[in-house]
Each structure stands twice: as structure tokens, then as C-alpha cells.
Amino acid sequence: MTLPNRNRQIVLAARPEGMPKESDFAVKDSPIPEPGPGELLVRAHYLSADPFQRMRFEAQANYGKVLQLGEVIRGRMVGEVVRSNNPGYKVGEFVEGMLNWQEYAISDGSTARAEYAPGIAKVDPAIAPIQYSLGVLGFPGVTAYFALFDCCEPKPGETVVVSSAAGAVGSLAGQLAKIQGCRVVGLASTKEKTDWITRDLGFDAAINYTKYDSSEALLGAIRAACPERINVFFDNTGGWIADGILPHLAKNARVVVVGNIVQNNRAVKEKRLDPNSYIMVNRATMRGFIVYDYEHRADEARHAIARWIKSGHIKVRETVAHGIENTPKAFISMLNGGNIGKQLIKLV
Ligand SMILES: NC(=O)c1ccc[n+]([C@@H]2O[C@H](COP(=O)([O-])OP(=O)(O)OC[C@H]3O[C@@H](n4cnc5c(N)ncnc54)[C@H](OP(=O)(O)O)[C@@H]3O)[C@@H](O)[C@H]2O)c1
């Protein structure tokens, strides 16, 4: 395969204040790197836009490594091996990993993936479309599976509330809770999203949270949608949305804190409710979740999810942008709720 003479990369041009702007990113041309001994060159087919990337743009990250100005944006990719000096990988095979927002990436073939390490995993296109390795069979899938089943242990008949319910993680978490026999209520920002999760994914109820201008107003809608109170809260958003849900926990409720997207794009963080009263009175458990703690068990989730996709119990939806130059726009759109299901950027 003849390679082009440039590798286009997306770099951080400025640190965003609040919601990122397209001018916070730049497209940089670099030469395509030559793989050294033991290395391979990967041509990106899809890039992934994930909320965690936003946190890396801060001058001080609360988790993970800070990205410096001018550095290539750290992010996940699935692509094809186009050159290989590593006997473990053949040209033509597909791999997924934290190989960043660029058209071509070098990997040393390492498989270490914890804590944002750039280790790669092989992807078999015979099992599922390769881009599923960035979504339902990738870190979002592993997150939904273990944050729900391991951290919350939902039981049939229990009420499960999922925020950001039409996104990559939330749409899967809700479907998994339905498979478990739960009553599932999802929150999302548009009618198209609430219709999708109730009509197509089988959620029992959906709340368009944009109709409410405060936690107190949202709590009224939550009470109406969850007459038996909430046994499991799968929290993808934090902020005022979580504060409109937490006061309605049931006794012995489990809350898993998966994301904080309401706060991540705010220059000034919202003040939150004091959790002691509703956690104590309800004997509730609130647990933080980071997907990398489950990397060693990821195949367990992938195999179960792949089986449920095949049996029709899990439906997959993607929002796909095209061309590396549109990656920042797609990322910003995802942060603003422009995606339904997994946000991807297709390059090939
Ligand atoms: N802890 C972990 O290890 C881990 C791993 C993966 C993901 N996550 C977290 O899980 C959450 C979902 O991730 P994802 O990849 O599945 O993303 P996603 O839900 O597919 O996309 C992000 C969604 O966030 C919602 N959103 C954005 N700003 C919001 C705001 N101010 N208030 C309420 N909702 C807002 C939007 O949905 P609406 O249009 O419905 O508002 C948007 O579609 C994120 O918080 C992410 O950081 C955590």
C-alpha cells in the first residue's frame, strides 16, 4: 500500500474556558512516521469523541495526564495495520487503542491499556463492525456493563434511573437494566432522544430534562416517573440533574457516579446538594466508577454484550461525522448533546 506524504493530526491550540470552541483545536500536518523495530503503523478508520477528553484540556487534570498546548489530542482510534515490524501484528489486521486524533499512528504493540496507556487490542471485523470497538464493545460498553452490574447489582422489578440516557454509555446501561428485568427511566435533552429510548430501546419512561429549570422542578417529574422511588441511579451527568434525582432514592439505593458532564464544561462549577441526608436516611451507597479498574475483565462484558446484540436484545446507534478536519466540530457537538448513541468520526 502506498502511503500519502502527510499525517494530519488534531492538536490542542488553546485551553478552552467552559465549552470548547473549534478555535481551541488546530489541524497540523506531519510526516507519516516510520515504524522502528518492534513497532507497527496504524491507519485510522474511525476516531472516537469521548467526554473524558474534555477533562484533559484543563491546565490541572483531576484524573489522568494533562495535555500540553500543541500536543496531539489524546483519544481512541480503530484502524488497520499498514506496516509492521512486530511479529504479533500482521498488515491488514485491525487494532483499537489510545492512538490519538491523527490519521496514522505508531504503536509498539503493547497491550497495556489501564489509566490511558496506549496499549492496543486486536479487533475482529468478522465479529462486529470495527467501530463497535470504540462504542458498545469498547470502553463505553465495558463502563455500562460493570458500572451497572458490578457496582449497582440491579434486581428484577427495581427502578433504575439513567442520566444521559441516549448517549453511548447511557443507552447501553438502560438496555442492560431492561435485560435484567428492571423498570428503567432515562433522562435526555430532546424529543427525538426520549422517543428513541422508549420506543426503540424499551425504556419504561423518559424525561426531557430541558423542560425543567431547576433541580426542584426536575424532582417533580422524577417523582411522577418513579412512584416506587429509585433503587439504582446510574449517574452520567452529575450537577443539577443529579440533584433533581438523588432526593428520591429508595431505601438501600445504589448510586454509581460514572460521569460529571454537567460540570465539566462549566468555567464556574455549580454548587451541589449536601448528600448526607438522602444517603444516610436511605442507607444508600454511592460509588465512584473508573472503567480502567475493569480492564482485566473487559472481555466478560464484551462477550455478553456481543451475544445480546446478536440476539436482538441490544440495539446500537451511532452518530458519524466524516473527515479528520471535522473531528473538533463532532466533539463539540457531542458535548452539546448533538449525538444519539456513540459519536464517531469516520476517516476511511
Ligand atoms: N467513569 C468512567 O470510567 C467513564 C467511562 C466512559 C464514560 N464516562 C462518562 O459517562 C458519561 C457518558 O459518556 P458517553 O461517552 O456515553 O457520552 P454520551 O452520553 O454519548 O455523550 C455525551 C452526552 O452528554 C449529555 N450532556 C452534555 N452536556 C450536558 C449537560 N450540561 N447536562 C446534561 N447532559 C449533558 C448530552 O446528552 P443530552 O443531549 O441528553 O443532554 C450528550 O449527548 C460522561 O459523563 C462520561 O464522562 C465515564
The ligand as a Gaussian input file, in Angstrom:
#p B3LYP/6-31G(d) Opt

LIG

0 1
 N      -16.019000       6.793000      34.708000
 C      -15.671000       6.187000      33.583000
 O      -14.792000       5.335000      33.561000
 C      -16.357000       6.599000      32.316000
 C      -16.162000       5.885000      31.110000
 C      -16.877000       6.302000      29.967000
 C      -17.745000       7.396000      30.048000
 N      -17.873000       8.055000      31.229000
 C      -18.803000       9.170000      31.393000
 O      -20.096000       8.738000      31.047000
 C      -20.857000       9.838000      30.554000
 C      -21.425000       9.452000      29.195000
 O      -20.329000       9.240000      28.307000
 P      -20.618000       8.828000      26.798000
 O      -19.328000       8.506000      26.181000
 O      -21.713000       7.833000      26.752000
 O      -21.141000      10.195000      26.184000
 P      -22.561000      10.430000      25.534000
 O      -23.590000      10.265000      26.597000
 O      -22.681000       9.598000      24.304000
 O      -22.466000      11.942000      25.054000
 C      -22.450000      12.996000      25.938000
 C      -23.897000      13.416000      26.305000
 O      -23.849000      14.175000      27.498000
 C      -25.007000      14.924000      27.588000
 N      -24.694000      16.262000      28.090000
 C      -23.751000      17.105000      27.675000
 N      -23.753000      18.233000      28.405000
 C      -24.727000      18.102000      29.301000
 C      -25.228000      18.914000      30.323000
 N      -24.711000      20.131000      30.584000
 N      -26.244000      18.467000      31.062000
 C      -26.768000      17.255000      30.813000
 N      -26.341000      16.409000      29.856000
 C      -25.329000      16.837000      29.110000
 C      -25.597000      15.030000      26.174000
 O      -26.821000      14.299000      26.178000
 P      -28.227000      15.089000      26.232000
 O      -28.415000      15.644000      24.858000
 O      -29.220000      14.072000      26.591000
 O      -28.049000      16.156000      27.268000
 C      -24.554000      14.327000      25.315000
 O      -25.146000      13.626000      24.239000
 C      -19.893000      11.017000      30.511000
 O      -20.071000      11.806000      31.657000
 C      -18.522000      10.368000      30.522000
 O      -17.535000      11.215000      31.051000
 C      -17.199000       7.682000      32.350000

